[in-house]
Amino acid sequence: MKISAPLFAFILSSTAAFGADEPKTFQVGAFEFTRPAEWSWTPVPPALQAMRKAQLTVPGKDGGKAADITFFYFGEGQGGGVKPNVDRWLGQFPEKTGPERVEEKEIGGTKVTFVSVEGTFSSGMLTGPKTPLTGYALRGAILDHLKGAVFVKMTGPAPVVQAAEAQFQEFIASAAKAK
C-alpha cells in the first residue's frame, strides 16, 4: 500500500505529538525527574492541575491493575509541611496489614522523607467520598526544598507497588541529587 506525502506527514506529526506528551524528563518544583521507560506518562486532568503537577503509571503484572504515581507542588511555604502530609497518607490506610514506615534521609543535600504502608486504601479526594481498596500499598516521598516541598505518592495493588519500590527510591534519589 502506498501512502501519500500529506498522509505520511500527518502520521509523522501525530506520532511526534504523542511522544511529546510523554516526556522522559519533567520538572516539579525545584526537582527534575527522569521517567523510567516502563512507566508511562499520564496527563493530569485540567480540574486537578492546580495541585497535581504530574502523574505516571506503573504497569501491573500481566496486564493487571496498575499503580499511580502522583506529584504535588504548592510553592514556597505551602503544602502543609512534612508531618501533616505523612500523617494524612498513613491515615488513608485505616486497616493496615503490616507495619508503617517513615524514614528520613539526606540525599545530595536534600532532606527526603520516605513513607511506606499497606492495607486497605481509602481512595478519593480529601473532602469527597472514599472508596476502600483492599490489598493496596503506598510508597511516598517528600523532597524538602526552600522553594517548596515536592510530594510524590505511589499507590496501587500491593504486589505492583512492592515490585516497583526499589526503582521508586532510585527515581526519587536521582531527582534529589540532581537539584
Secondary structure as UniProt FT lines:
FT   HELIX           5..20
FT   STRAND          25..28
FT   TURN            29..30
FT   STRAND          31..34
FT   TURN            37..38
FT   STRAND          40..41
FT   HELIX           46..48
FT   TURN            49..51
FT   STRAND          52..58
FT   HELIX           61..63
FT   STRAND          67..73
FT   TURN            76..77
FT   HELIX           82..91
FT   STRAND          95..96
FT   STRAND          101..107
FT   TURN            108..109
FT   STRAND          110..123
FT   TURN            126..127
FT   STRAND          131..143
FT   TURN            146..147
FT   STRAND          150..157
FT   HELIX           158..178
//
